[in-house]
Amino acid sequence: MKYLMLIYGNQEKWASIPAEEWPAAIAKQDAFNKKYQATGELIGAYGLADDSQAKLVRRENGLPAVTDGPYQETKEYIASFYLLDCESEERALQIAADMPWADQEPVEFWPIMHEAKLDL
Amino acid sequence: MTPDPGGVEDLLRELAPQVLGALVRRYGQFHLCEDASQEALLAAALRWPADGLPENPRGWLITVASRRLADQVRSEASRRNREDLIAFATPQSELLAAPPDAEPVGSDDSLALLFGCCHPELSSPSQIALTLRAIGGLSTAQIAAAFGVPEATMAQRISRAKQTIKASGLALGPAPGEEQAERLRAVLQVLYLIFNEGYTATDGDELTVPALSREAIRLTRWLHRLTPRDGEVSGLLALMLLIDARRTARTRPDGSLIPLAEQDRAAWDQAQIAEGIELITATLPGGEVGPYQLQAAIAAVHDEAKTMADTDWPQILSLYDLLELAAPNPFTALNRAVAVAMVRGPAAGLEILAALAADKRMARHHRLLATRAHLRELSGDTESAAADYLEAARRSTSAPERRYLAEQSARLKPRGT
């Protein structure tokens, strides 16, 4: 089963972290990524660019029409996402709880739909 | 003579566990042998279709794999200065001799190998991946495609499993008698999981995305040949054949699900049903009847019925009664509730579900909700049935199943609400 983990945050929050703490913080996340890539359970880990880089795209007359936005209604937005493939939900939840800052901020956890046809 | 590539592929997959088994028996070191054996298979896959088959394909593969292994060990040994690690203890003549039919095709080696791949210390995804690679002869890329993960992820998983085997110093020899039976249960569980995986949504290109259910049948058939007297191995093979026989009738061209009651039974594979029924009929009187045999017997009763209405529900119910004694589990209880409803009426089935729903996790499970919806509909309570179907749809993570359940809910909803 595959699962998506989402981490939220905002610029203000990250700016409040002193620069000298960054290397240690990054190392923690790297260690987590390496650990679960090695077990074959972490398919991918991706950090998103700042929301000032995000755009809205529509198709108008067959051409892409790009505008600024999205203008968030919530204060925090997605900072990074992680794709897991685990034996069971129990195991995936265990990995989510092992995220470096799960003791301070919750990790958003979503099961992913799959195409398996169950016998009816 | 140039053999067709499909024939070579089949032959190589048949030989894969024999080659690896022979290597592991001679040299130990599963993780190194596995790499060497894969390299030999790859070399053969490239050369044989063009050059034709060698006279003794199995001997050819073992020889090439042994050379690769020796190369590997030598390069490792020169680094570590341990030249005596393996080397050429085996005379070349032994590797080259014997036509394929001269010895009983190393069945013991392959069986020991299968037991190793399903070692209890490995996680279930690792057992599955390793079995498909070492026994099934599938490439890492094929296994990754079948499970919908990147090849790198699957490679990590396999390499991790091999490390575990190396670290545990896992003996690939025959397990002691008592343990043997337990290990065989683990093997059957792995084969059944492969069969059920079904992540391959479409019948795609067999070479890139192998149909796991068919691969599981092939491997179980092979295991059955090696252990013809084991009732549960026969039972599992019969179960797979009897369920897989309905495969084409189970989905519409757009991929949506067709429940048993609405399937076109003329589309069921009658030859496969006959084989499954013959196998389970021969097996059942043999002695201790295990869960796979009972599930096969239930599948056989369904397959024998010309229509849903013809189904011998009392017999199915008595088989579920036995299954609940042999292997109690909440999903067996759910299926039994349906059988009870068919024999004694929906109210009796709903009573069982109410008892099952006492377990909070089970109460919210989409399977329980879907079953309750079905029984509520049978009892005429369409409004609650529609609500149950909708809630079941929300809680299912299988896309085709969710579509099916949502349709059922919509079907029962009165128009305009």
Interface residues (C-beta under 8 A of the other chain):
Chain A: M1 K2 Q37 A38 T39 G40 E41 L42 I43 G44 D85 C86 E87 P111 I112 M113 H114 E115 A116 K117 L118 D119 L120
Chain B: S123 S124 P125 S126 A129 F147 G148 V149 P150 T153 M154 A155 Q156 R157 I158 R160 E197 G198 Y199 A201 I243 R250 T251 G255 L257 I258 P259 L260 T397 S398 A399 P400 E401 R402 Y404
